């Protein structure tokens, strides 16, 4: 933060697109490691896999549906929310 405050000219750098190339591979690998850790933890606890997987699936579906509805609502022309200019509509 101190470096960025002192060097104002570096603002033109490109930001990495997380949906392309090696960034996507690294993120998918990290997600796989996370899923492996959860699976091993549940196996060590000797928990039936059906209830946790059902809860995880329902929570993920709920968050996905909520995010899609919010995105659809904010993405419509004239919708209440932030416009592309950053002004509250």
Secondary structure by P-SEA (a helix, b strand, c coil): caaaaacccccccccccccccaaaaaaaaaaaaaaaaaaaaaaaacccaaaaaaaaaaaaaaaaaaaaaaaaaaacccccccccccccc
